Amino acid sequence: MSGPTPHEARQLLERAGAVGLEDDGARRVHARVAVGYGVVLGVFGAVAWSVDDTRWGGVVTFAVQLGYLVAIVALARHRERAARTVPRRARRIAVVGVLGSGVPLLTLLWFVFLGDPPAPSPLLATVAGLVIAAPAVVAGARIRTGPVR
């Protein structure tokens, strides 16, 4: 028989149990993707609020929407290709962070498209983008540092 002996198999199993399923690279990838989602949502919200109703405003809005879709797909593909494992509770933390960013984004978009407010100052649009991005950025930082055990 060409397989390992029972003693060697036992040693291999003990070493396999000692190997952690989480690695630092996976934490970095999942943290980058969570932060990326937040930044994309924040930029999208700020630009959607800042653009006017002229013809060029429509072109800019379309370009931002197209960029938004490309960025979301690129982030998802990056996560799937670069990370072999999912750190403990990283998905839950990322989902909560991205939903935390999505709620203010949807609120802002509802306000912009249904309320038809005047265009904001650049500072106000930047603050709105930062508020939208903040929950996902915090989630990315939490994923990067790891959960408390």
Z-matrix of the N, CA and C atoms (Angstrom, degrees):
N
C 1 1.444
C 2 1.528 1 107.99
N 3 1.331 2 117.13 1 136.56
C 4 1.459 3 120.40 2 -173.42
C 5 1.523 4 113.46 3 -99.97
N 6 1.320 5 119.59 4 -0.01
C 7 1.456 6 122.53 5 -178.97
C 8 1.514 7 111.70 6 -78.14
N 9 1.342 8 115.98 7 175.59
C 10 1.460 9 119.31 8 178.92
C 11 1.526 10 111.40 9 -70.02
N 12 1.304 11 114.26 10 155.49
C 13 1.462 12 119.68 11 176.30
C 14 1.522 13 108.61 12 -71.86
N 15 1.335 14 117.82 13 164.50
C 16 1.471 15 119.07 14 178.96
C 17 1.536 16 112.20 15 -58.51
N 18 1.319 17 116.99 16 -36.78
C 19 1.461 18 120.32 17 179.29
C 20 1.537 19 110.32 18 -66.19
N 21 1.339 20 117.80 19 -43.04
C 22 1.467 21 121.41 20 179.02
C 23 1.528 22 110.75 21 -66.87
N 24 1.327 23 116.57 22 -38.07
C 25 1.462 24 119.81 23 178.26
C 26 1.526 25 111.13 24 -64.31
N 27 1.314 26 117.13 25 -39.82
C 28 1.460 27 121.94 26 178.00
C 29 1.526 28 109.99 27 -62.79
N 30 1.336 29 116.96 28 -42.78
C 31 1.462 30 120.72 29 178.94
C 32 1.532 31 111.05 30 -64.97
N 33 1.314 32 116.53 31 -40.57
C 34 1.463 33 119.74 32 177.83
C 35 1.522 34 111.33 33 -63.09
N 36 1.315 35 117.35 34 -41.56
C 37 1.463 36 120.49 35 177.77
C 38 1.519 37 111.96 36 -65.23
N 39 1.314 38 118.01 37 -38.72
C 40 1.462 39 120.77 38 178.22
C 41 1.522 40 110.58 39 -65.27
N 42 1.324 41 117.70 40 -41.40
C 43 1.464 42 120.33 41 178.41
C 44 1.522 43 110.97 42 -68.40
N 45 1.324 44 118.29 43 -36.24
C 46 1.464 45 120.86 44 179.21
C 47 1.520 46 110.74 45 -66.07
N 48 1.330 47 117.58 46 -35.76
C 49 1.463 48 120.50 47 178.07
C 50 1.509 49 112.15 48 -69.93
N 51 1.332 50 117.19 49 -25.55
C 52 1.457 51 120.51 50 -179.02
C 53 1.524 52 112.38 51 -80.63
N 54 1.329 53 117.67 52 -19.10
C 55 1.452 54 121.29 53 -179.81
C 56 1.520 55 108.82 54 -76.24
N 57 1.320 56 117.13 55 126.62
C 58 1.449 57 120.93 56 179.74
C 59 1.511 58 111.43 57 -77.24
N 60 1.295 59 116.02 58 149.64
C 61 1.453 60 120.11 59 177.93
C 62 1.521 61 111.49 60 -82.18
N 63 1.302 62 117.43 61 -14.37
C 64 1.450 63 121.01 62 -179.95
C 65 1.519 64 108.50 63 -100.36
N 66 1.294 65 116.17 64 143.65
C 67 1.447 66 119.65 65 171.58
C 68 1.521 67 108.48 66 -135.26
N 69 1.315 68 115.24 67 164.65
C 70 1.456 69 120.29 68 -175.36
C 71 1.524 70 111.48 69 -66.04
N 72 1.326 71 116.75 70 -34.12
C 73 1.460 72 119.87 71 178.94
C 74 1.515 73 112.61 72 -63.90
N 75 1.322 74 116.66 73 -41.12
C 76 1.467 75 119.92 74 178.11
C 77 1.525 76 110.66 75 -65.19
N 78 1.319 77 117.04 76 -38.64
C 79 1.467 78 119.45 77 177.19
C 80 1.521 79 110.75 78 -62.09
N 81 1.332 80 116.60 79 -43.62
C 82 1.462 81 120.04 80 179.49
C 83 1.523 82 111.12 81 -62.23
N 84 1.322 83 116.97 82 -44.20
C 85 1.468 84 120.37 83 -178.85
C 86 1.520 85 110.87 84 -63.47
N 87 1.307 86 117.91 85 -49.14
C 88 1.467 87 120.69 86 -178.69
C 89 1.526 88 111.29 87 -65.32
N 90 1.321 89 117.47 88 -35.51
C 91 1.464 90 120.19 89 177.13
C 92 1.525 91 110.63 90 -67.68
N 93 1.338 92 116.80 91 -43.44
C 94 1.475 93 120.13 92 178.53
C 95 1.521 94 111.20 93 -60.97
N 96 1.310 95 116.97 94 -41.47
C 97 1.466 96 119.97 95 -178.55
C 98 1.530 97 110.77 96 -67.11
N 99 1.321 98 117.81 97 -41.91
C 100 1.474 99 120.26 98 178.12
C 101 1.531 100 110.52 99 -62.59
N 102 1.320 101 116.85 100 -44.24
C 103 1.465 102 120.07 101 177.63
C 104 1.530 103 110.11 102 -64.81
N 105 1.323 104 116.62 103 -40.14
C 106 1.464 105 120.24 104 178.73
C 107 1.515 106 112.54 105 -60.80
N 108 1.341 107 116.30 106 -42.69
C 109 1.463 108 119.16 107 176.52
C 110 1.530 109 110.76 108 -59.75
N 111 1.319 110 116.74 109 -43.87
C 112 1.461 111 119.89 110 179.80
C 113 1.521 112 112.35 111 -62.90
N 114 1.325 113 116.86 112 -42.88
C 115 1.467 114 120.62 113 179.87
C 116 1.526 115 110.20 114 -65.27
N 117 1.316 116 116.93 115 -43.01
C 118 1.472 117 120.23 116 179.37
C 119 1.533 118 110.03 117 -61.99
N 120 1.321 119 117.33 118 -44.74
C 121 1.465 120 119.96 119 178.77
C 122 1.525 121 111.38 120 -64.22
N 123 1.330 122 117.32 121 -41.51
C 124 1.462 123 120.85 122 179.42
C 125 1.517 124 112.79 123 -64.23
N 126 1.322 125 116.81 124 -44.44
C 127 1.468 126 120.42 125 178.80
C 128 1.526 127 110.00 126 -65.25
N 129 1.313 128 116.53 127 -42.31
C 130 1.461 129 119.77 128 179.28
C 131 1.526 130 110.77 129 -60.49
N 132 1.325 131 117.73 130 -45.39
C 133 1.457 132 120.49 131 179.90
C 134 1.517 133 112.52 132 -64.21
N 135 1.328 134 117.15 133 -43.51
C 136 1.460 135 120.41 134 -179.15
C 137 1.527 136 111.36 135 -65.14
N 138 1.319 137 117.01 136 -42.72
C 139 1.464 138 119.46 137 -179.30
C 140 1.527 139 110.70 138 -70.84
N 141 1.321 140 117.88 139 -39.71
C 142 1.463 141 120.26 140 179.54
C 143 1.524 142 111.02 141 -61.72
N 144 1.309 143 116.69 142 -33.45
C 145 1.466 144 119.76 143 179.29
C 146 1.519 145 111.24 144 -77.87
N 147 1.322 146 117.61 145 -32.12
C 148 1.462 147 121.83 146 -173.70
C 149 1.520 148 114.27 147 -81.85
N 150 1.324 149 117.65 148 -23.48
C 151 1.458 150 120.99 149 -173.87
C 152 1.524 151 110.11 150 -77.21
N 153 1.334 152 114.86 151 139.46
C 154 1.466 153 119.25 152 -179.87
C 155 1.528 154 110.98 153 -89.85
N 156 1.332 155 116.74 154 -177.70
C 157 1.471 156 121.91 155 -174.19
C 158 1.527 157 113.43 156 -93.00
N 159 1.312 158 118.42 157 14.66
C 160 1.456 159 119.65 158 179.05
C 161 1.527 160 110.09 159 -75.63
N 162 1.344 161 115.19 160 176.13
C 163 1.462 162 119.09 161 179.50
C 164 1.518 163 110.34 162 -62.37
N 165 1.319 164 118.34 163 -42.59
C 166 1.464 165 120.80 164 179.42
C 167 1.516 166 110.90 165 -68.10
N 168 1.310 167 116.73 166 -29.65
C 169 1.456 168 119.26 167 174.74
C 170 1.519 169 111.79 168 -63.40
N 171 1.329 170 116.28 169 -38.57
C 172 1.456 171 120.46 170 176.48
C 173 1.521 172 111.78 171 -65.31
N 174 1.330 173 116.79 172 -39.23
C 175 1.465 174 120.66 173 177.87
C 176 1.532 175 110.19 174 -64.95
N 177 1.321 176 116.11 175 -43.21
C 178 1.466 177 120.27 176 178.98
C 179 1.528 178 110.16 177 -64.10
N 180 1.324 179 117.18 178 -42.73
C 181 1.463 180 120.64 179 178.82
C 182 1.526 181 110.89 180 -61.72
N 183 1.325 182 116.68 181 -42.90
C 184 1.461 183 119.89 182 178.24
C 185 1.533 184 110.93 183 -63.30
N 186 1.323 185 116.59 184 -43.02
C 187 1.468 186 120.39 185 179.57
C 188 1.528 187 111.00 186 -63.61
N 189 1.309 188 116.99 187 -39.30
C 190 1.470 189 120.21 188 179.19
C 191 1.527 190 109.93 189 -68.40
N 192 1.319 191 117.78 190 -40.08
C 193 1.469 192 120.42 191 177.53
C 194 1.523 193 110.88 192 -63.75
N 195 1.318 194 117.32 193 -41.61
C 196 1.454 195 121.06 194 177.54
C 197 1.531 196 110.77 195 -64.71
N 198 1.325 197 116.63 196 -43.65
C 199 1.464 198 120.55 197 176.35
C 200 1.523 199 112.29 198 -62.45
N 201 1.323 200 116.15 199 -36.76
C 202 1.458 201 121.50 200 177.53
C 203 1.530 202 110.56 201 -61.47
N 204 1.320 203 116.78 202 -47.54
C 205 1.468 204 120.26 203 179.87
C 206 1.530 205 111.53 204 -64.03
N 207 1.321 206 117.00 205 -43.35
C 208 1.463 207 120.52 206 179.18
C 209 1.524 208 110.50 207 -63.04
N 210 1.323 209 117.45 208 -41.78
C 211 1.469 210 120.91 209 -179.50
C 212 1.521 211 111.60 210 -65.41
N 213 1.315 212 117.68 211 -41.90
C 214 1.465 213 120.83 212 179.63
C 215 1.528 214 110.76 213 -63.72
N 216 1.335 215 116.57 214 -44.02
C 217 1.466 216 119.85 215 178.75
C 218 1.527 217 110.46 216 -65.94
N 219 1.334 218 117.21 217 -41.24
C 220 1.467 219 120.36 218 179.50
C 221 1.525 220 111.23 219 -63.63
N 222 1.318 221 117.39 220 -41.20
C 223 1.468 222 120.10 221 178.37
C 224 1.524 223 111.50 222 -64.38
N 225 1.324 224 116.81 223 -42.13
C 226 1.465 225 119.88 224 179.42
C 227 1.527 226 110.90 225 -65.07
N 228 1.331 227 117.32 226 -42.15
C 229 1.462 228 120.03 227 178.33
C 230 1.529 229 111.23 228 -66.18
N 231 1.318 230 116.40 229 -38.94
C 232 1.467 231 119.36 230 178.24
C 233 1.527 232 110.82 231 -61.10
N 234 1.316 233 116.16 232 -43.58
C 235 1.464 234 119.54 233 179.86
C 236 1.523 235 110.79 234 -63.24
N 237 1.318 236 116.88 235 -42.64
C 238 1.463 237 119.81 236 -177.54
C 239 1.524 238 112.42 237 -69.61
N 240 1.313 239 117.84 238 -33.82
C 241 1.464 240 120.52 239 -178.16
C 242 1.518 241 113.18 240 -85.21
N 243 1.316 242 118.30 241 -35.25
C 244 1.456 243 121.09 242 -171.02
C 245 1.522 244 113.74 243 -88.79
N 246 1.311 245 118.22 244 -27.13
C 247 1.460 246 120.33 245 -176.65
C 248 1.516 247 110.36 246 -106.77
N 249 1.317 248 116.08 247 123.72
C 250 1.460 249 119.86 248 178.33
C 251 1.519 250 111.64 249 -83.78
N 252 1.311 251 115.95 250 -28.91
C 253 1.462 252 120.46 251 -178.34
C 254 1.517 253 109.74 252 -125.73
N 255 1.308 254 115.40 253 166.55
C 256 1.459 255 121.99 254 175.92
C 257 1.522 256 106.90 255 -113.62
N 258 1.343 257 117.66 256 116.81
C 259 1.460 258 119.31 257 178.86
C 260 1.525 259 111.78 258 -60.10
N 261 1.299 260 114.57 259 156.34
C 262 1.464 261 121.07 260 -177.83
C 263 1.523 262 111.02 261 -55.32
N 264 1.295 263 115.77 262 127.70
C 265 1.466 264 126.18 263 177.84
C 266 1.528 265 114.10 264 60.86
N 267 1.342 266 117.97 265 13.77
C 268 1.466 267 120.09 266 -178.67
C 269 1.526 268 111.47 267 -67.60
N 270 1.318 269 117.09 268 -39.62
C 271 1.471 270 118.69 269 179.96
C 272 1.515 271 111.53 270 -64.83
N 273 1.318 272 116.24 271 -44.02
C 274 1.469 273 119.77 272 179.91
C 275 1.524 274 110.78 273 -62.90
N 276 1.320 275 116.80 274 -44.31
C 277 1.468 276 120.63 275 179.77
C 278 1.521 277 110.13 276 -63.51
N 279 1.338 278 117.44 277 -42.70
C 280 1.464 279 120.83 278 -180.00
C 281 1.521 280 111.68 279 -65.25
N 282 1.320 281 116.77 280 -42.05
C 283 1.470 282 119.94 281 -179.79
C 284 1.526 283 110.10 282 -63.78
N 285 1.310 284 117.26 283 -43.97
C 286 1.466 285 120.29 284 179.29
C 287 1.528 286 110.26 285 -63.31
N 288 1.330 287 117.32 286 -41.68
C 289 1.458 288 120.67 287 179.23
C 290 1.516 289 112.92 288 -65.68
N 291 1.330 290 116.79 289 -44.67
C 292 1.467 291 119.65 290 -179.27
C 293 1.530 292 110.47 291 -69.11
N 294 1.332 293 117.71 292 -38.34
C 295 1.468 294 119.12 293 174.32
C 296 1.521 295 110.92 294 -64.94
N 297 1.330 296 116.08 295 -37.04
C 298 1.461 297 119.79 296 175.71
C 299 1.516 298 112.49 297 -62.94
N 300 1.325 299 117.08 298 -29.63
C 301 1.461 300 120.79 299 174.60
C 302 1.522 301 111.26 300 -82.77
N 303 1.314 302 117.21 301 -30.79
C 304 1.455 303 120.82 302 -177.53
C 305 1.513 304 113.64 303 -71.20
N 306 1.323 305 117.02 304 -34.37
C 307 1.472 306 119.65 305 -179.28
C 308 1.530 307 111.31 306 -64.16
N 309 1.352 308 120.31 307 -48.93
C 310 1.467 309 117.70 308 176.46
C 311 1.529 310 112.84 309 -65.21
N 312 1.349 311 117.19 310 -32.26
C 313 1.465 312 119.27 311 177.36
C 314 1.519 313 110.29 312 -63.86
N 315 1.324 314 117.36 313 -47.92
C 316 1.464 315 119.79 314 179.76
C 317 1.523 316 111.43 315 -63.97
N 318 1.329 317 116.56 316 -36.57
C 319 1.467 318 120.00 317 176.69
C 320 1.520 319 110.75 318 -63.22
N 321 1.338 320 116.03 319 -44.64
C 322 1.463 321 119.82 320 178.77
C 323 1.524 322 111.20 321 -64.57
N 324 1.333 323 117.28 322 -43.89
C 325 1.459 324 119.69 323 -179.80
C 326 1.531 325 111.30 324 -65.16
N 327 1.329 326 116.60 325 -37.42
C 328 1.462 327 119.94 326 175.81
C 329 1.527 328 109.91 327 -62.20
N 330 1.331 329 116.43 328 -43.88
C 331 1.462 330 122.11 329 179.06
C 332 1.530 331 110.88 330 -62.93
N 333 1.323 332 117.05 331 -42.17
C 334 1.463 333 121.46 332 -176.21
C 335 1.524 334 111.25 333 -71.63
N 336 1.330 335 117.62 334 -48.19
C 337 1.457 336 119.45 335 -172.67
C 338 1.520 337 113.41 336 -83.47
N 339 1.306 338 118.62 337 -25.93
C 340 1.463 339 119.45 338 178.36
C 341 1.524 340 112.37 339 -98.65
N 342 1.325 341 117.59 340 -32.52
C 343 1.451 342 120.60 341 -177.75
C 344 1.513 343 113.84 342 -87.22
N 345 1.345 344 118.03 343 -22.81
C 346 1.459 345 124.43 344 -179.52
C 347 1.537 346 111.87 345 52.29
N 348 1.339 347 117.02 346 59.35
C 349 1.462 348 119.42 347 179.72
C 350 1.528 349 110.71 348 -78.26
N 351 1.329 350 117.47 349 165.51
C 352 1.463 351 119.34 350 174.54
C 353 1.533 352 110.10 351 -68.55
N 354 1.317 353 116.00 352 160.55
C 355 1.462 354 120.52 353 179.94
C 356 1.532 355 109.58 354 -63.15
N 357 1.324 356 117.55 355 137.95
C 358 1.459 357 120.49 356 -177.95
C 359 1.520 358 111.35 357 -81.24
N 360 1.315 359 115.58 358 167.06
C 361 1.457 360 119.74 359 171.60
C 362 1.532 361 107.98 360 -71.04
N 363 1.325 362 117.18 361 157.08
C 364 1.469 363 118.51 362 178.96
C 365 1.531 364 112.94 363 -58.45
N 366 1.319 365 117.19 364 -35.20
C 367 1.460 366 120.76 365 179.67
C 368 1.533 367 110.45 366 -65.45
N 369 1.319 368 117.17 367 -43.21
C 370 1.467 369 120.88 368 179.97
C 371 1.527 370 111.38 369 -65.90
N 372 1.333 371 117.00 370 -40.18
C 373 1.466 372 120.12 371 177.47
C 374 1.533 373 110.42 372 -65.69
N 375 1.322 374 117.41 373 -37.64
C 376 1.464 375 121.03 374 177.96
C 377 1.516 376 111.08 375 -65.65
N 378 1.324 377 116.72 376 -42.58
C 379 1.468 378 120.50 377 177.95
C 380 1.527 379 109.97 378 -63.22
N 381 1.319 380 117.43 379 -41.43
C 382 1.469 381 120.31 380 177.88
C 383 1.527 382 110.44 381 -61.64
N 384 1.325 383 117.70 382 -43.11
C 385 1.465 384 121.17 383 177.46
C 386 1.518 385 112.39 384 -62.28
N 387 1.333 386 116.45 385 -39.55
C 388 1.467 387 120.08 386 178.48
C 389 1.526 388 111.68 387 -67.83
N 390 1.322 389 116.85 388 -38.78
C 391 1.465 390 120.33 389 178.05
C 392 1.528 391 110.22 390 -65.29
N 393 1.326 392 115.70 391 -39.14
C 394 1.464 393 119.17 392 178.52
C 395 1.524 394 110.64 393 -66.29
N 396 1.312 395 117.93 394 -43.10
C 397 1.468 396 121.93 395 -175.87
C 398 1.523 397 113.22 396 -75.01
N 399 1.313 398 118.36 397 -24.10
C 400 1.470 399 121.85 398 -171.28
C 401 1.532 400 114.98 399 -54.91
N 402 1.331 401 121.59 400 -48.19
C 403 1.469 402 118.85 401 -178.45
C 404 1.528 403 113.87 402 -60.62
N 405 1.319 404 117.80 403 -39.72
C 406 1.465 405 119.90 404 179.56
C 407 1.526 406 111.05 405 -71.43
N 408 1.323 407 117.48 406 -34.21
C 409 1.466 408 120.09 407 177.06
C 410 1.526 409 110.16 408 -66.66
N 411 1.319 410 116.99 409 -41.10
C 412 1.466 411 120.60 410 176.31
C 413 1.523 412 110.18 411 -63.59
N 414 1.328 413 116.92 412 -40.40
C 415 1.467 414 119.95 413 177.61
C 416 1.518 415 110.70 414 -63.25
N 417 1.332 416 117.77 415 -40.29
C 418 1.455 417 120.73 416 176.95
C 419 1.518 418 112.06 417 -62.93
N 420 1.323 419 116.85 418 -40.52
C 421 1.472 420 120.08 419 176.72
C 422 1.518 421 110.80 420 -65.45
N 423 1.310 422 116.85 421 -38.05
C 424 1.470 423 120.99 422 178.42
C 425 1.523 424 111.45 423 -66.28
N 426 1.328 425 116.66 424 -40.36
C 427 1.463 426 120.16 425 176.83
C 428 1.528 427 109.91 426 -65.01
N 429 1.308 428 117.00 427 -42.22
C 430 1.474 429 120.96 428 -176.87
C 431 1.518 430 111.64 429 -63.86
N 432 1.330 431 117.64 430 -40.26
C 433 1.451 432 119.90 431 -178.53
C 434 1.524 433 112.27 432 -82.09
N 435 1.324 434 116.62 433 -20.35
C 436 1.453 435 120.42 434 178.44
C 437 1.507 436 112.00 435 89.63
N 438 1.334 437 115.92 436 149.25
C 439 1.469 438 119.94 437 -179.07
C 440 1.525 439 111.48 438 -73.53
N 441 1.301 440 114.03 439 155.51
C 442 1.461 441 119.89 440 175.28
C 443 1.516 442 108.36 441 -72.88
N 444 1.305 443 116.99 442 130.64
C 445 1.462 444 120.87 443 -177.41
C 446 1.497 445 110.92 444 -94.35
